[in-house]
Structures are given as structure tokens and as C-alpha cells.
Amino acid sequence: MNERDARGPRGEWGLRLGVVIAAVAAAAFGWLLLSAQALPTTVVEIAWDKAACAHCRMHVGEKAFASQLQLVDGRVLDFDDPGCLLSWLDQNADEVHAVYIHHHTEDRWLTRANTAFAEVSPTPMGFGLGAVDAATPGAITWDQAAARISSRKGSLR
């Protein structure tokens, strides 16, 4: 009697069932690992002069105008001009996790809640906005800047 005959039909099914269960368990474990990854809690490093703006596709190279959008689905989008970020938000309904905009004159990042805009020129894409602290005298609010960009529909489509 050979080994196969000794196992019989029940032994082969048991082995196959065991392999299937192991494969399903491994796939479930992999899915749990992927879904448990935490979203970023700060700016994700930008590859300066290599990363493309998510809106206009130009390289993100001028730190003073850079911004980053982190989406709940895990995507991280970089922008070369605050106007590009505001345009993208106006045209897309993706759920946002975090927004970071580089301060126009200081080497630091601002969150959406702490951001207002000053009129500056030139800017990478000509939107004429630079991010400043929300409490800056004379600055326009996020909503005012968004309305201004929204009224320019079609300018970079």
C-alpha cells in the first residue's frame, strides 16, 4: 500500500482544506496589516523639483508656495502654488485628512486652521497668494481665497 492509498479520500480533503484555510488566514492578516497603517501626522517629505503638482503637473520647487493635501484614503498630494491646492479642493470631493501649506516668508508649515493668505506676486502659477498666519493683519481668509480661486474656473483645466 502506498502513501496515497493510506491517506484515503478523507486525508486528501483534510490537506486541501488546511491549505485553503491557511491561505485565507494569510490574506486576512495581510489585509489587516495594510488597513491598520496610520495616516501621517505631519508633512510627508516632498521630493523638491521632482514631485509633480497634483493640479497643474508642474514640479514642486518653490518651498515658499508649496502645499500638501493628505487624503483619508492614504494618498498624499503635493502642490506648487496655494491656488493649485484651492483649485483641486474646489474640483474634487475626496475626504481630506490634513492640509499643510508652507508659510510664504518663514521656513515652517501651517495647517488649514492656521492659514490665511496675503496677496503676493509673482507666484509659481500666477494665483497671487502666499500663505501667512491666520491672525496676520490685512490677510484674506481661507474661504475668501477659495472663493477667489473658484471664480477663476477654467484657468488651469
Contacts in CASP RR format, 6 or more apart in sequence:
PFRMAT RR
TARGET T0000
AUTHOR 0000-0000-0000
METHOD contacts of the structure
MODEL  1
MNERDARGPRGEWGLRLGVVIAAVAAAAFGWLLLSAQALPTTVVEIAWDK
AACAHCRMHVGEKAFASQLQLVDGRVLDFDDPGCLLSWLDQNADEVHAVY
IHHHTEDRWLTRANTAFAEVSPTPMGFGLGAVDAATPGAITWDQAAARIS
SRKGSLR
4 12 0 8 1.000
7 15 0 8 1.000
39 70 0 8 1.000
39 72 0 8 1.000
39 74 0 8 1.000
39 97 0 8 1.000
39 98 0 8 1.000
40 70 0 8 1.000
40 76 0 8 1.000
40 97 0 8 1.000
40 98 0 8 1.000
42 100 0 8 1.000
42 109 0 8 1.000
43 68 0 8 1.000
43 100 0 8 1.000
43 109 0 8 1.000
44 68 0 8 1.000
44 70 0 8 1.000
44 76 0 8 1.000
46 60 0 8 1.000
46 66 0 8 1.000
46 68 0 8 1.000
46 78 0 8 1.000
47 60 0 8 1.000
48 60 0 8 1.000
48 61 0 8 1.000
48 63 0 8 1.000
49 59 0 8 1.000
49 60 0 8 1.000
49 61 0 8 1.000
50 59 0 8 1.000
51 59 0 8 1.000
51 60 0 8 1.000
51 78 0 8 1.000
52 58 0 8 1.000
52 59 0 8 1.000
52 60 0 8 1.000
52 78 0 8 1.000
53 59 0 8 1.000
53 60 0 8 1.000
53 78 0 8 1.000
53 79 0 8 1.000
53 80 0 8 1.000
53 81 0 8 1.000
53 84 0 8 1.000
53 125 0 8 1.000
54 69 0 8 1.000
54 77 0 8 1.000
54 78 0 8 1.000
54 79 0 8 1.000
54 84 0 8 1.000
54 88 0 8 1.000
55 79 0 8 1.000
55 83 0 8 1.000
55 84 0 8 1.000
55 85 0 8 1.000
55 87 0 8 1.000
55 88 0 8 1.000
55 156 0 8 1.000
56 80 0 8 1.000
56 81 0 8 1.000
56 84 0 8 1.000
56 125 0 8 1.000
56 156 0 8 1.000
58 80 0 8 1.000
58 124 0 8 1.000
58 125 0 8 1.000
59 80 0 8 1.000
60 66 0 8 1.000
60 78 0 8 1.000
60 79 0 8 1.000
60 80 0 8 1.000
61 80 0 8 1.000
61 124 0 8 1.000
62 80 0 8 1.000
62 124 0 8 1.000
63 102 0 8 1.000
63 107 0 8 1.000
64 102 0 8 1.000
64 103 0 8 1.000
64 104 0 8 1.000
64 105 0 8 1.000
64 130 0 8 1.000
65 80 0 8 1.000
65 81 0 8 1.000
65 82 0 8 1.000
65 102 0 8 1.000
65 104 0 8 1.000
65 123 0 8 1.000
65 124 0 8 1.000
65 130 0 8 1.000
66 78 0 8 1.000
66 79 0 8 1.000
66 80 0 8 1.000
66 101 0 8 1.000
66 102 0 8 1.000
67 78 0 8 1.000
67 79 0 8 1.000
67 81 0 8 1.000
67 82 0 8 1.000
67 84 0 8 1.000
67 85 0 8 1.000
67 99 0 8 1.000
67 100 0 8 1.000
67 101 0 8 1.000
67 102 0 8 1.000
67 131 0 8 1.000
68 76 0 8 1.000
68 77 0 8 1.000
68 78 0 8 1.000
68 79 0 8 1.000
68 99 0 8 1.000
68 100 0 8 1.000
68 101 0 8 1.000
69 76 0 8 1.000
69 77 0 8 1.000
69 79 0 8 1.000
69 85 0 8 1.000
69 88 0 8 1.000
69 89 0 8 1.000
69 96 0 8 1.000
69 98 0 8 1.000
69 99 0 8 1.000
70 76 0 8 1.000
70 77 0 8 1.000
70 96 0 8 1.000
70 97 0 8 1.000
70 98 0 8 1.000
70 99 0 8 1.000
70 100 0 8 1.000
71 77 0 8 1.000
71 94 0 8 1.000
71 95 0 8 1.000
71 96 0 8 1.000
71 97 0 8 1.000
72 94 0 8 1.000
72 95 0 8 1.000
72 96 0 8 1.000
72 97 0 8 1.000
73 94 0 8 1.000
73 95 0 8 1.000
74 97 0 8 1.000
75 94 0 8 1.000
77 88 0 8 1.000
79 85 0 8 1.000
79 88 0 8 1.000
80 124 0 8 1.000
80 125 0 8 1.000
81 123 0 8 1.000
81 124 0 8 1.000
81 125 0 8 1.000
81 126 0 8 1.000
81 127 0 8 1.000
81 129 0 8 1.000
82 101 0 8 1.000
82 117 0 8 1.000
82 123 0 8 1.000
82 127 0 8 1.000
82 129 0 8 1.000
82 130 0 8 1.000
82 131 0 8 1.000
82 145 0 8 1.000
83 123 0 8 1.000
83 125 0 8 1.000
83 127 0 8 1.000
83 128 0 8 1.000
83 129 0 8 1.000
83 145 0 8 1.000
83 149 0 8 1.000
84 125 0 8 1.000
84 127 0 8 1.000
84 156 0 8 1.000
85 99 0 8 1.000
85 101 0 8 1.000
86 127 0 8 1.000
86 129 0 8 1.000
86 145 0 8 1.000
86 146 0 8 1.000
86 149 0 8 1.000
86 150 0 8 1.000
87 149 0 8 1.000
87 152 0 8 1.000
87 155 0 8 1.000
87 156 0 8 1.000
89 96 0 8 1.000
89 146 0 8 1.000
90 146 0 8 1.000
90 149 0 8 1.000
90 150 0 8 1.000
90 153 0 8 1.000
98 111 0 8 1.000
98 112 0 8 1.000
99 111 0 8 1.000
99 112 0 8 1.000
99 115 0 8 1.000
100 109 0 8 1.000
100 110 0 8 1.000
100 111 0 8 1.000
101 109 0 8 1.000
101 110 0 8 1.000
101 112 0 8 1.000
101 115 0 8 1.000
101 131 0 8 1.000
102 108 0 8 1.000
102 109 0 8 1.000
102 110 0 8 1.000
102 131 0 8 1.000
103 109 0 8 1.000
103 110 0 8 1.000
103 131 0 8 1.000
103 132 0 8 1.000
103 133 0 8 1.000
104 118 0 8 1.000
104 120 0 8 1.000
104 130 0 8 1.000
104 131 0 8 1.000
104 132 0 8 1.000
105 132 0 8 1.000
110 131 0 8 1.000
110 133 0 8 1.000
112 142 0 8 1.000
113 134 0 8 1.000
114 133 0 8 1.000
114 134 0 8 1.000
115 131 0 8 1.000
115 132 0 8 1.000
115 133 0 8 1.000
115 134 0 8 1.000
115 142 0 8 1.000
116 131 0 8 1.000
116 132 0 8 1.000
116 133 0 8 1.000
116 134 0 8 1.000
116 135 0 8 1.000
116 136 0 8 1.000
116 139 0 8 1.000
116 140 0 8 1.000
116 141 0 8 1.000
116 142 0 8 1.000
116 145 0 8 1.000
117 129 0 8 1.000
117 130 0 8 1.000
117 131 0 8 1.000
117 132 0 8 1.000
117 139 0 8 1.000
117 140 0 8 1.000
117 141 0 8 1.000
117 142 0 8 1.000
117 144 0 8 1.000
117 145 0 8 1.000
118 129 0 8 1.000
118 130 0 8 1.000
118 132 0 8 1.000
118 136 0 8 1.000
118 138 0 8 1.000
118 139 0 8 1.000
118 140 0 8 1.000
119 128 0 8 1.000
119 129 0 8 1.000
119 130 0 8 1.000
119 140 0 8 1.000
120 128 0 8 1.000
120 129 0 8 1.000
120 130 0 8 1.000
121 128 0 8 1.000
122 128 0 8 1.000
123 129 0 8 1.000
123 130 0 8 1.000
125 156 0 8 1.000
127 149 0 8 1.000
127 152 0 8 1.000
129 145 0 8 1.000
129 148 0 8 1.000
132 139 0 8 1.000
133 139 0 8 1.000
134 141 0 8 1.000
140 148 0 8 1.000
END
